[in-house]
Amino acid sequence: MPRAESAGKDLQKFVGQSFDGLRLADRWSLSGYWIATELYSPQRLPLRIIQAVGGSARDCIDQLRQRGLDPSRFEFEPVPQPYHP
């Protein structure tokens, strides 16, 4: 399992970016890691902005808490390998 600690700042460059707008190379870089995106609600558009990246959902939760964000307002998902024909 990849660890966010070893990739460090390289992974943090994805925080604040739209997951759906990532390039294929970026998706490959994130495959195997977990991301946190804000939960959808009718008051917000589902932009799927990456708010945390880690080796596990727990890593993402810790990052959100360090930033003073409530983890219950986020969903956590592993990033699969992108489709490659």
HUPE-V545781 format. One line per field, one symbol per residue. phi: phi as a letter, one per 20 degrees, with the letter a starting at -180 (. if undefined). burial: I if it has 16 or more other ideal C-beta (glycine too) atoms within 10 Angstrom, else O. Layout:
phi->???
burial->???
This chain:
phi->.fcfffelfgfffefnefffeffgfffffefnedcdcfffbffcfeflffdbcbfbfggfffffffemeegfecdcbfeffffcf
burial->OIOIOOIOOOIOOIOOOOIOOIOOOIIOIIOOIIIIIIOOOOOOOOOIIIIIIIIIIOIIIOIIOOOOIOIOOIOIOOIOOOOOO
